[in-house]
Amino acid sequence: MAPSAVVLDAPVATKSINGGISHTEPKEMTLGTKKRAAVIGLGMVGVAFIEKLLKYDAEGGHDQWEITVFAEEPLIAYNRVGLTQYFTNRSKESLYLNPLEWYTSHSQKLTYHLADPVVSLDAEAKTLQTSKGVVFSYDDCIIATGSDSALPPYVTQERFYQTKGCFVYRTIKDLEDTIDYACQAPAVLGRRIRKAAVIGGGLLGLEAAKALLDLEEVDQVVLVERNRWVLSRQLDQEGGTLVLEKVRALGVQVLLQTRVHNLVCEDGRLTGLSLEGKNGEAGDIVDIDMLVFAVGITPRDDLAKATGLLTAKRGGFIVDPWLKTNLPNIYAVGECASLFDQTYGLIAPGVEMADVLAYNLTEGPHHHLREMKAPDVSTKLKLMGVDVASFGDFFADRGTITKPLPGSRSRRGLCRRPSTCRPMRLKARSRHSHIVTPFPMCIKNTSSLPMENTSLAA
């Protein structure tokens, strides 16, 4: 039986039940005094939008907006980029992007509902309904539902959930499930986890491999990548090879140009991987005790099915440069949005979308609207102890000129393609005439940089 509907009009102070984070209570409001923003999703982009809407509303002296956010997870917004830290400190609070006190301090303008995802939207009535039966009327609705972990073709959703020992790397709960399985292995399997595998050698795959490597209950980690090198969307072959050497030096076994044909299971529990042979048939079998899929993401656009929101062929709510969907007063930002027929799996483009939309909603009536340009997709992060940076077009024509950084086995890659982006320069910081923090990586860039005027030191 569906839960009975509870109609909310506006937010008030946060409430804690039994010492835990729960939700905020509705309050009466005078009609016409405020505009109501409904935010669907409390991830990194969702909370970024909330922060920026509050900021622009206050700085502009408008005091116009009240925000109600609905989250699927039972936690306030946390840093998904830093999930590997959870394997070492097991502290959820250390990952929170804002402490609980921040939500309390904005309680007159911000309401949050945890563990209560939105299940339907009525664009004509400008209402939404949650899984717990809450019905909320909004003036503008901002969808920031993010994405789900993708699964390969040989694993259906049903099979994934039914197979013990299979995991994804996306949320704190995913990590908790992975940790619990490894810890319970001696009791369930009669031994430790001898070998854990990660499918996918991209950013998430390397993060997941590092996380498994940090688990004391796991003896060996193997990374399976179908391409010729790791980080193939960020680095060229030489740069990817440098990272590969670092990864292998940490003790991770890496299988390149390897595809998985199927899972090998016994009594509903994963026991191995059947690798794909040369002609696509089943080949060698690798014995493993647990598996993490990190093969990409899928935009969460489920709300489009019954709402009439248009989605792109590869998923994601179609938005224009002002982040508007095809339905009035409904916007989408972050990984769930398809902008310029592309979804962006990085945090920076999502935060930029949040900033543009928050500005337009608060300052639009008073200034020219801002619009999204092609987002910055540069990457700079530490993966398994390796500093990696890349910027420009990942798939640009290749004609690489390299120049080693002094003092380390590092390199800079400049991919020349005429009439592309503006000249850019990456500098390695130096001190006392020697390199202190060079990048052990390859940087791929579409800019045509003047080689005679390129600096390696700031």
Helices and strands as residue ranges (DSSP letters): E 6-8, E 11-17, E 20-26, E 35-40, H 44-59, E 65-70, G 80-85, H 86-89, G 93-95, H 100-105, E 110-113, E 118-122, E 127-130, E 134-137, E 140-143, E 147-149, H 157-162, E 166-168, H 172-188, E 193-199, H 203-214, E 218-224, H 237-249, E 253-255, E 260-266, E 269-276, E 282-287, E 290-293, E 297-299, G 302-304, E 317-319, E 330-332, G 334-336, E 337-339, H 347-363, E 379-383, E 386-390, E 400-404, E 411-415, E 430-431, E 434-435, G 451-453
